[in-house]
Amino acid sequence: MTIHLHWFLPTGGDGRTLVDRHAYGSNPAGKPSGVRAPDIDYLAQIAKAAERLGFEAVLTPTGTWCEDAWLTTAALAQHTERLKFLVAFRPGLISPTLAAQMAATYQRVTRGRLLLNVVTGGDSAEQRRFGDHLDHDQRYARTDEFLSVVRGVWRGEPYDFHGAHYQVDGGLTALPPEPVPQVFFGGSSAAAGPVAARHADVYLTWGEPPAQVKEKIDWIRSLAEREGRTVRFGIRLHTISRDSSADAWSTAHRLLDDLDADTVAAAQSALGRSESVGQRRMLALHGGSRDDLEIYPNLWAGVGLVRGGAGTALVGSHAEVAERIEEYHALGVEHFVLSGYPHLEEAYWFGEGVIPELAARGLIAGTGAEADAGAGVPLLVAGGR
């Protein structure tokens, strides 16, 4: 079982710090220096770098704070050749039949480069900005129906569905997608697990310590077995990889230099209001304290002091980061969705440093012998295939 490496597109803006990196939103003092706007030219640089370095796909987020993922990635597909796009979207905000049609069209336009990241949503305030007033568990129930309709419509013949949230008569997309996009899905709540078991191709978790990740894998795997299905697993992490461990940790510590106590407290208060069980698990890893942020060897929770969602980073030398990835892989994790600040530079640190280490361990396309033969040259692997 080889691993699949994916990178991240910062469609809300990018920068060198954990704060003030968003190009959108209120900022009375004006846009801070160093923030990179998510214009198509900059995002294309990241996408091209990811493709060149051997990442299979790039995850594009969803929300009111960033650009629309469907439109942005469709544009970036014209700047790349093999790179796939893991498009995050919120079910319930559009018709499931329309979503099925959009995915089918996307596959034809990009020649099969679409992956889907279904984000049910754990923040009611954010959902209400879209006009969605369902509560947490109702949103997951709706996602269950949404994905049933999408998969039904993809069969290429009229499909009927009558549920609590959707009433579809003769749902159809004239030409089904080829290939059918893989569905990535995450959620740590009791309401999320059964939905993942019934519909997910890849269950995606945030970067918790290995023991906690194993518990999630065992949980989803058992639920999927009851459904007669097999689910694969992925993990979402940041990375800070350098030629030496000391350099990597120095970089991590510098990311905290801009964070005063008030900034951290305000972020923790806002994140604490989230209904997301996964978000609460992220917060519990550090408790809002700067002390003991290395919660497992080379696993650093500093990002989660101010950032929602994925709040941990793999920090260390290229070999150490590869070792942690190998450890997660041994638990059953195949897909690694990675990122770092800024995303362009960190893609190169990982691609030229960690990917050869992973190839040498036989974890990705390419053998150890091939990696040795290409020593000193950026190794191109996976290439979106």
Buried (B, 14 or more C-beta within 10 A) or exposed (E): EBBBBBBBBBBBBBBBBBBBBBBBEEEEEEEBEEBBBBEBEBBBBBBBBBBBBBBBBBBBBBBEBBBBBBEBBBBBBEBBEEBBBBBBBBBBBEBBBEBBBBBBBBBEEBEBBBBBBBBBBBBBEBBEEEEBEBEBEBBBBBBBBBBBBBBBBBBEEEBEBEBEBBEBEEBBBEEBBEEBBBBBBBBBBEBBBBBBBBBBBBBBBBBBBBEBBBEBBEBBBEBBEEEEBEBBBBBBBBBBBBEEBEBBBEBBBEBBEBBEEEBBEEBBEEBEEBBBBBBBBBBBBBEBEBEEBBBBBBBBBBBBBBBBBBBBBBBBBBBBBBBBBBBBBEBBBBBBBBBBBBBBBBBBBBBBBBBBBBBBBEBBBBEEEBBEEBEEEBBBBBBBE
